[in-house]
Amino acid sequence: MTILLTAANGRTGRAVLTALKEAGASVKVFIRDEGQWPELQALGASAYAVGDMEDAASIEAAVEGFEKLVHIGPPMHPHEIEITDRLIDAGLKTGLKQFIYYSVMHPLRRAVRHHRLKLDAEEHVIESGLPYTIVQPTRYMQHLAPIWSSVKDKGEHAMAFSTEVKFNVADLRDLADATAVVATQPGHLYATYELAGPEPLSQTDMAAIISEVLGRDVTARAIPLDELEQKARAAGASDDRVEQMLTMNDHYDRFGFRGNPNVLRWLLGRELRRFQDYVKDLAQQ
């Protein structure tokens, strides 16, 4: 079984590539730059196509000959719908048998643009006439990784939302494994799966777990949005991306991101990795 995977060079794409390979699939990756190929080949990709998800011709050339496509949209991309439509059109022309769309949990949160765009993209997928499966992943445990050095050095778990609001974070490896299940096993056509992590955790809860793993105190801090904006701009983020980050974090600050883990557990047929497990792995690296 050969599967085409978009956005393969990102954090999510690499995790899904690894999971598909472990599930026995042969994976062709759709990438923007040929220089990305050696590392993806080392992760298990069998072939590659170079193109641009904003270019219909390169998309159609990449999709040709494939029965299954796993589409991971670029994060917070303003043209999510147009990109998805190009892939749908290519799939209809080439006889695609399964369009697997990697969406987001609670796309109906229309106040957050990337949720809203994924909801609209889901609608286009469902009404396209293509056989489809939609997975709706929650926030990743792996969002801890970029601040891990600071957490260890300063004893502070700091993110741009309340220290008490709850998130059912999931290990990206579990989300990737679930995506591989729906792509490689029968019985998942025309399904939409909400994929939430095993336990609702606040920043305070996470800091307590990290404290236990490290054996020293770690506290939680809510980063003010103006501080987040300053850091994002200093890192070179575009005006559009900064605006979307601020909107998203303000929304999560008010409402959290809760979900039920039963579907993810059912798809995997095992218990889910807990935040403590992830922190232990991170601490050993």
Sequence and secondary structure as in RCSB ss.txt:
>XXXX:A:sequence
MTILLTAANGRTGRAVLTALKEAGASVKVFIRDEGQWPELQALGASAYAVGDMEDAASIEAAVEGFEKLVHIGPP
MHPHEIEITDRLIDAGLKTGLKQFIYYSVMHPLRRAVRHHRLKLDAEEHVIESGLPYTIVQPTRYMQHLAPIWSS
VKDKGEHAMAFSTEVKFNVADLRDLADATAVVATQPGHLYATYELAGPEPLSQTDMAAIISEVLGRDVTARAIPL
DELEQKARAAGASDDRVEQMLTMNDHYDRFGFRGNPNVLRWLLGRELRRFQDYVKDLAQQ
>XXXX:A:secstr
 EEEEESTTSHHHHHHHHHHHHTT EEEEEES GGGHHHHHHHT  EEEE  TT HHHHHHHHTT SEEEEE  T
T TTHHHHHHHHHHHHHHHT SEEEEE  S TT TTSHHHHHHHHHHHHHHTSSS EEEEEE  BGGGGGGGHHH
HHHHSEEEESS SS  B  B HHHHHHHHHHHHHSSS TTEEEEE  SS B HHHHHHHHHHHHTS  EEEE  H
HHHHHHHHHTT  HHHHHHHHHHHHHHHHH B   SHHHHHHHTS    HHHHHHHHHT 
